[in-house]
Amino acid sequence: MEASESVRMIRDSVGAIAPAGGDLKRVRALRFDAFGLDQPVWQQVVDLGWLSLRLDEERGGLGLGVRELCAIGEELGAALVPEPVLAVAAMVPLLNDAERDKVLEGSLIVVPAWREGINKAGEAASMSVSDGTVSGRKILVPSAVMAGAFVVTTAEGAVLVERDAPGLTIESYKTQDGGQISTLSMSSTPCTLLIGDAQDALHELSLAHSAYLLGATERAFQMTLDYLGIRKQFGKFIGSFQVLQHRAAEAKIQLALSHAVLDEAVTSVESGASKSEQVRSAARALARVSDTAMLIARESVQMHGAIGITDEHDIGLYCRKILSIYNQFGTANANRARYLAAAGGES
């Protein structure tokens, strides 16, 4: 990512909640927590202004771009920060004044609910809106246990559904990283139609999510390199073995390629490229980053040996996080299919 002044400042500000050096005690303490939110840390996020990052200055926001959002994402991923900073920040520009003010003061968390199938992102075919109510189901909703409201995608546009709205049922399931995902079932549930393009917001969120995943992956790789330099076998540091050097070099190459394609996807948004070009760039980035993340997760465990699968070692936290979120916006194969479909024409 380009090291502009705003990006550098954003990266530096993450140190307030994600100290350099990767102290993961807080992350461990929040695992499998029923709520999973550290309220003092969330208030710090609010005070730093991150949630208004994509909101126009005329509406009280920071007026920064998707590149800055991705910069935050990469730093949060490196520290495995579990709070839904990116999701909430991406949704803020869509909200009405009352809900937006609550989010920006820290009294409300709003997250998106967009998936209706395992490999389909952003679709709304089964959702129906009638007379101010919405019916249908959304699956694999991250951070729903923390949310007071949801931005739900429908064919008629995005709608806001309050957590305590009648007709809404939430079923939550634990994930292996200690978080939760949820299914939202709505039956004639009261909703409010939102102004703004939810697909654009989700597109930006997918890039920020890729940056988060890449940040976690980069940190896992660095931890593995450090381990290769201290672990001895047969009287030698295992990092001196050529076969491991070759595998580490391949992982480094894939990381560099992932950074490059994500940067290209961000640039396509910043430059106002055609929708099809933006979709192609994002799909390529999602596929590449998820493949790289899984490659390095596997290599990290294998190069650490038995200690890599223990809960006590921090590398396990990174591998579990990667396994839990690498396909949040579709599998690598599904995104390759999106790329090919978008390559059929310009819009």
C-alpha positions, 0 to 999 in steps of 0.5 A: 500500500502507498505510504502517503502521509494519511496512511502512515498516520492511520497505521501509527494510530492503530498502536493505541489498541494494538501494541507493536510486538503483538501482545495477544493477551486481550485477544485470548481473553475475548475468545469464546466470550458470549459478547466478544467485545471489549467496550473500553477498546471500542470506545477508543476506536470511536474516539480515534474517529475510525468509524467515520473514516469513509464518511464525507467531511460535510457529514462530520466524517474524516473523508478519507479513502478506501486505502486508509480503510485497508491500512487500518485493516492490515494493522488490525489483522496483524494484531488479530483485533476481534472488534468489527471496526472495518464492517462498522466503518464501511456501513456508516455512510449508508446510515440515516442521521439518527443511527449514524450519530449513535454509531459515531458516539459508540452507543450502537454497532451496525454490521452488514448481513449480505450472504445467502449462500456459501459462495455467493457474496452480496446476493439478495434474491431470497429477500422480500420487502413489503410495506416496511417489512422484510422477510428472508434469511442471511447466513454467516453474519460476522459479529452479529452478537455485538450488533444492535442493528443490521444492514440487510441487502435486498433486491430493493436496496439495503434496509436497516433492521433493529436487533430487537425488531419483531420477527427477527431470529438470530442463531449464533455459532462458535467459530474455531478462532473463538468468535461467532457467526450468525444466521438471521431469519426475518419474517415480516420484520420491520425495517427502514430503507437506507439511501446509498449503494450497499454493494459499493460499501460491501465492495470496499469492505471486501478489500479491507477484509483482504487487508486484515487477512493479509496483515494476519498472514504477514505476521504469521509468516514473520513469526515463522521466519523468527522460529526458523532462526532459533529452532535447532535440529541435527545440531543446526538451525532449521532455517539453514536447511535449503528445503525450508528456505525454498518454501519460505521464499515461495511464501514470501513471493506469494505475499508480495503478489498478494500485496500487489493485487490488493493495491491494484484493487484499491487503486481501481476504486480510487481512480473511478474505474468501471464497475466491471474492472473494480469487480475483476480487481477485487475478485483477483485480490480476494482469490490471491489473498485467501490462497496465500493466507491458507498456504502460509497457515499450513507452512507456519504449522508445519515449520513450527512442528508439533508446537504449532498446533498447541493452543499455548503458542501464538502461531495457533491463534493466527492459523485459526483466525485465517481458517475462520475468515479466509473465505468470508467473501467467497472461496478462491474458486468462487472469486475466480469465477467472479473474475471471469464473469466480470471479464465478459463486459464493461459497465 
